[in-house]
Amino acid sequence: MSTSWQIGILIALALLAANLPFANQSILLVGPSRSTKSLAIRLAELVLLYFVVGAVGLALENHGGQIAPQGWEFYAITGTMFVTLAFPGFVYRYLMHRQH
């Protein structure tokens, strides 16, 4: 698999994982279904999924060759990118007014 395919798959996985906490009511997609899930639980899931996607990215980088050293700037940028990717799910869950 080429590097460009790996990057594309990682971005698609990040987009899916970032919106997953806002798309369902169960905890981590396998936990018990709740009638309402609080924003704090959704944000905790978001942080956990950020680290899962990061681990997948680290595994892909390790498979491709030597792992480049990352400083705090890398984690600040990837964290803000992950939160930005979660924006559609947040808007769908909290900002869209549904007609009843």
C-alpha positions, -999 to +999 in steps of 0.1 A: +000+000+000+014+033-010+020+062+014-008+083-002-033+055+003-022+052+040-027+089+045-061+088+029-073+059+050-060+075+081-079+108+074-111+088+066-106+069+099-101+101+118-132+117+103-153+086+112-138+084+147-142+121+154-179+120+146-187+086+162-193+100+198-220+123+184-237+098+161-249+073+187-262+071+222-242+040+234-208+044+250-180+036+226-204+020+202-205-012+223-215+000+257-251+002+270-274+024+251-285+055+271-315+077+266-292+108+268-254+108+268-238+139+284-214+161+266-187+152+291-190+115+281-189+124+244-157+145+249-141+117+269-149+094+239-135+119+216-102+121+235-100+083+236-107+079+199-080+106+192-054+083+208-068+053+190-064+070+156-030+082+167-020+047+175-031+035+140-011+064+125+019+054+145+016+018+134+013+029+097+044+051+101+063+023+118+053+000+090+066+025+064+100+031+080+115+050+108+092+070+132+099+107+131+102+124+165+072+145+175+071+174+199+042+191+216+035+211+184+025+179+166+000+169+192-015+204+194-020+205+157-034+170+154-057+175+184-072+207+169-075+189+135-094+160+152-117+185+170-123+203+136-132+169+120-157+164+148-176+196+140-202+180+117-212+156+144-214+183+170-235+205+148-259+176+140-262+166+177-264+200+194-270+228+170-295+216+144-331+222+155-353+193+145-389+196+136-411+175+159 
